[in-house]
Amino acid sequence: MASPPSLSEQRSGGSSSSSKRRGDECGRLERAAPGLATPIRAAGFWAAIAMPVLYVPLLVTGLSSSLDGLLFLALVVGHLLALYVGHAHRR
């Protein structure tokens, strides 16, 4: 009768599929724009760090008009996009 896998074996078994998935996600940009993948990831990373500063003026003045609300929503979507693109920077 086989013994149950140890904790380290369980962890290593799950990590191979997640690392393969992570490699596939990171490889999409490299396949689409091989020479530009690194600068695009760096720009996404640093934009994701800097973008929260832009929330402050919008929130201080309030989101009273529909234009302010739309601008805030666009900023949130842009921030999420920058986080997604830049998450693999320097890995």
QUIFEN-V775879 format. One record per run of one state. SS is the DSSP state (2 for helix, 1 for strand, 0 for the rest). FROM is the first residue (numbers start at 1). TO is the last residue. Records with the same first field share a line. If there is no record, write none. Layout:
SS->FROM-TO, FROM-TO
This chain:
0->1-6, 33-36, 51-51, 62-65, 87-91
2->7-32, 37-50, 52-61, 66-86
